[in-house]
Amino acid sequence: MIAYVLRRVLLLLPIMLVAGSVTFALLHVIPGDPAAVMLGPEATPEQVAALRERLGLDEPLLAQYPRWLSRLARLDLGTSIFLDKPVTAAIRERIVPTLQLTLYALLIAVAVGIPAGVVAALHQDRLLDRALMLFAISGTAIADFFLAILLILLFSVTLRWLPSGGYTPFSDHPLQHLASMTLPALALGLSLAGLPARLVRATLLDVLREDFIRTAAAKGLMRETIAVQHALRNALLPAVTVLGYALGDLLGGAVVVETVFGLPGMGQLVVNSIARRDFPVIQGVVMVFAAIYLLTNLLVDVLYVYLDPRVRYAGR
Amino acid sequence: MPVGRAGAVARPKLRSRPSGWRATYAPDQRRSWLRLLLASRVAVLALAFLIGLAALSALAPLLAPADPELVNPAVRLRGPSPEHWLGTDDLGRDVLSRLLYGGRISLLVGAAVTLVAVVLGAALGLLAGYWSWLDGPIMRVLDGIMAFPGVLLAIAIVVSLGPGLGSVIIALALVYTPVVARLIRSTTLVIKQMPYVEAARCIGLPHRVILWRYVLANSVSPLIVQATFIVAYAILAEASLSFLGASGNPEAATWGAMLRDGQRLVSRAWWLALAPGTVLFLTVFALNLVGDVLRDALDPRAHERREDAPVQ
């Protein structure tokens, strides 16, 4: 078990190296002088020269690259040009709402998607199945930020039940916090729920054709008991995989949905940095999200070993 | 769907039919995939919608009732009316005209991104799958790119390259290339073990001929299905980028930019977000349906299904 986890961590290192190199390359594909591009046309040559020196751009690439990697290894993402503070500090201030939103959305996707998939599979090809699957494909086809706008239109503008923006920290007022996060989490979670719903339905239909299900049916177990206790356990693994895989999209989606609701998270940081051409911040955010994604998928893989004993033997 | 790659990759089967004994017999090999596509009513409707959308977008300069960039303060924020079928925005620009011109950008980006991602991804996938010494390096690099959330990587690339349609296409193509490469690598790994590939090698065919005529030719079906989904999610991703203002000229008529205006004015002008959002949704929905039907039609396993589930 420990050997398996260790091997997984070692496999992560080359991927991290590539990810770090990609973010390094991002700064150097800027056509022309990155410092001049970041400061904009109204900057004086002295300012540009100063920024070049601060970013280390005046050194040869071969010297910049190892220094970038060694800084990454020490979790140093550089200094924001506009905010005048370390990128890690700027991200730390902003990351909590984003992670909360991602977590809530994931919970909604699981809580809605998996039961929907089970119910659809048990009513295969009947009206309920058709209706649920129509919703599932609609979910995979609707843009999360459009769903967010529709939810605002319904719950904030028309019904006036929930706020259309703003953010309350959980520690300040838990109830208000949940009220402010409900619409963003619904927008993100419901649009993702179609994916696990379709996957659970498809795998459940396959599993329901297995011999051990026939055995369970033959010994007189109830349909629902078979579906939940025997079949679902075997059908959940693909759903876990795809949700781990969709986490990257979920983090990206959180950035977009946040901007709709004005949550003070990474999304605002990114959007503001686009307008200011604050490149170190964008590099840093991208790198942090890649790290979160890789670590969570490592967790999913380890979780797998617990969920499915077969993996333990195959992994040897 | 949160924009990214997961939707384009994980496409669980939607239809569980045909099942039962009938499905295991009489697989009509003569039916081409186009005919299978046309045999599905849903797919025909979806295709008709997509063709109609493409035609309307292509003919936008002829059909649009007004210049999409024309600012007319006299008719600011008017609801749908006979003069402006879909209303006007806060600068008095005609929403229908902007919608038509926005369709050109969406469809262009969707097609171009898919073309680049398919060509590049197929080449990388063939190399990685066919020569095992290339497999490790190529796949590690692609894994590294896959580690970034699709939208964020695209934003970072667009900001680096400078705003513009070309940057958006390059950025999104890079996001979706690993998806295609993984698919083609997996089909290549299977196909290169086939007896006909062995036979081709025995008669001395060069590798590039084997790769082109046998390996790639036999990967075309899954590739077409994958490409359909990439078009759908590239269109969605482009809308996300322009929604965030990371795609180029912020005044340009794109569906994403229109949705941003609609979000800003959501409490005063509901039609501003509803028009582009609905068309975007229908486009991605139609592409998804076509992809699903194609996949079921092209999947060879569809013909050899096991019997019905005992639990129904």
Contacts between the chains, C-beta under 8 A, distances in Angstrom:
chain1	res1	chain2	res2	distance
A	14	B	140	4.9
A	14	B	144	7.8
A	15	B	140	6.3
A	15	B	143	4.8
A	15	B	144	5.1
A	15	B	147	6.0
A	16	B	144	7.8
A	16	B	147	8.0
A	17	B	144	7.4
A	18	B	140	6.0
A	18	B	141	5.3
A	18	B	143	7.0
A	18	B	144	2.5
A	18	B	145	7.4
A	18	B	147	7.9
A	19	B	144	4.6
A	19	B	145	8.0
A	19	B	147	4.9
A	19	B	148	6.8
A	21	B	144	7.3
A	22	B	144	6.0
A	22	B	145	6.4
A	22	B	148	7.2
A	22	B	153	7.9
A	23	B	156	7.6
A	26	B	156	5.2
A	26	B	157	6.8
A	26	B	160	5.0
A	27	B	160	7.0
A	29	B	157	7.7
A	29	B	160	5.1
A	29	B	161	6.3
A	30	B	160	5.0
A	30	B	161	7.5
A	30	B	162	7.6
A	31	B	161	7.1
A	31	B	162	6.3
A	37	B	162	7.5
A	122	B	311	8.0
A	124	B	16	6.0
A	124	B	309	7.6
A	124	B	312	6.6
A	125	B	16	7.2
A	125	B	17	6.8
A	133	B	14	6.2
A	137	B	14	7.3
A	137	B	285	6.7
A	137	B	288	5.7
A	137	B	289	7.2
A	137	B	292	7.7
A	138	B	281	7.6
A	138	B	285	6.7
A	139	B	1	6.6
A	140	B	1	4.6
A	140	B	7	5.3
A	140	B	288	6.3
A	141	B	1	6.8
A	141	B	232	7.4
A	141	B	281	5.8
A	141	B	284	4.2
A	141	B	285	3.9
A	141	B	288	5.3
A	142	B	1	6.9
A	142	B	281	5.0
A	142	B	284	7.6
A	143	B	1	7.5
A	143	B	3	7.0
A	143	B	236	5.6
A	143	B	239	5.8
A	143	B	240	6.9
A	143	B	243	7.9
A	143	B	259	7.6
A	143	B	277	7.0
A	143	B	280	6.0
A	143	B	281	7.1
A	143	B	284	7.7
A	144	B	1	6.7
A	144	B	2	5.0
A	144	B	3	7.1
A	145	B	240	6.9
A	145	B	243	5.7
A	145	B	259	6.7
A	145	B	263	7.3
A	146	B	259	6.2
A	146	B	273	7.1
A	146	B	277	3.9
A	146	B	280	6.7
A	146	B	281	6.6
A	148	B	263	7.9
A	149	B	259	6.9
A	149	B	262	6.4
A	149	B	263	5.2
A	149	B	266	5.9
A	149	B	273	4.7
A	149	B	277	6.6
A	150	B	277	7.3
A	152	B	263	7.9
A	152	B	266	5.6
A	153	B	266	6.0
A	153	B	270	5.9
A	153	B	273	7.5
A	156	B	267	7.9
A	157	B	266	6.4
A	157	B	267	5.0
A	157	B	270	7.7
A	164	B	266	7.5
A	164	B	267	7.7
A	188	B	2	6.2
A	191	B	1	5.3
A	191	B	2	6.3
A	192	B	1	6.7
A	192	B	2	5.8
A	194	B	1	7.1
A	195	B	1	7.3
A	195	B	6	6.5
A	195	B	7	6.8
A	195	B	10	6.3
A	198	B	12	4.4
A	198	B	14	6.5
A	199	B	10	6.5
A	199	B	12	4.2
A	201	B	12	7.3
A	202	B	12	3.9
A	202	B	13	4.6
A	202	B	14	7.5
A	202	B	16	7.5
A	203	B	12	7.3
A	205	B	16	4.8
A	205	B	309	6.5
A	208	B	309	4.0
A	208	B	310	7.4
A	208	B	311	5.0
A	209	B	306	5.3
A	209	B	307	7.1
A	209	B	308	7.6
A	209	B	309	4.8
A	209	B	310	7.6
A	213	B	309	7.5
A	213	B	310	6.5
A	213	B	311	5.9
A	214	B	310	4.8
A	217	B	310	5.1
A	217	B	311	5.6
A	223	B	311	5.7
A	226	B	311	5.6
A	227	B	311	6.9
A	231	B	311	7.7
A	238	B	12	7.8
A	242	B	6	6.6
A	242	B	10	4.5
A	245	B	6	5.4
A	245	B	9	7.1
A	245	B	10	6.8
A	246	B	2	7.2
A	246	B	4	7.4
A	246	B	6	3.7
A	246	B	10	7.6
A	248	B	4	5.9
A	248	B	5	7.3
A	248	B	6	7.4
A	248	B	146	7.7
A	248	B	147	7.4
A	248	B	148	7.1
A	248	B	149	4.2
A	248	B	150	6.9
A	249	B	1	7.5
A	249	B	2	4.3
A	249	B	3	6.6
A	249	B	4	3.0
A	249	B	5	6.7
A	249	B	6	4.8
A	249	B	7	7.4
A	249	B	149	6.4
A	249	B	150	6.4
A	249	B	151	7.8
A	250	B	2	5.3
A	251	B	149	4.9
A	251	B	152	7.5
A	252	B	2	6.3
A	252	B	3	6.3
A	252	B	4	5.4
A	252	B	149	3.5
A	252	B	150	5.9
A	252	B	151	3.7
A	252	B	152	5.2
A	252	B	240	7.9
A	253	B	2	2.7
A	253	B	3	6.4
A	253	B	4	7.3
A	253	B	151	7.5
A	254	B	2	7.8
A	255	B	149	7.8
A	255	B	151	6.8
A	255	B	152	6.5
A	255	B	244	7.9
A	256	B	2	7.8
A	256	B	3	7.1
A	256	B	151	6.6
A	256	B	240	5.5
A	256	B	243	6.6
A	256	B	244	6.4
A	259	B	244	6.6
A	260	B	263	5.6
A	270	B	152	7.2
A	270	B	155	6.6
A	270	B	244	7.5
A	271	B	244	5.7
A	271	B	245	6.8
A	274	B	155	6.7
A	274	B	159	5.8
A	274	B	244	6.9
A	274	B	245	6.3
A	274	B	246	5.1
A	275	B	245	7.0
A	277	B	159	6.9
A	279	B	159	7.1
A	279	B	160	7.6
A	282	B	155	6.9
A	282	B	156	5.2
A	282	B	159	5.9
A	283	B	156	6.9
A	285	B	152	6.7
A	286	B	148	5.8
A	286	B	152	5.1
A	286	B	153	6.4
A	286	B	156	4.9
A	289	B	148	6.8
A	289	B	149	5.2
A	289	B	152	5.7
A	290	B	147	4.2
A	290	B	148	4.9
A	290	B	149	7.8
A	293	B	147	5.5
A	293	B	148	7.6
A	293	B	149	6.8
A	294	B	147	5.3
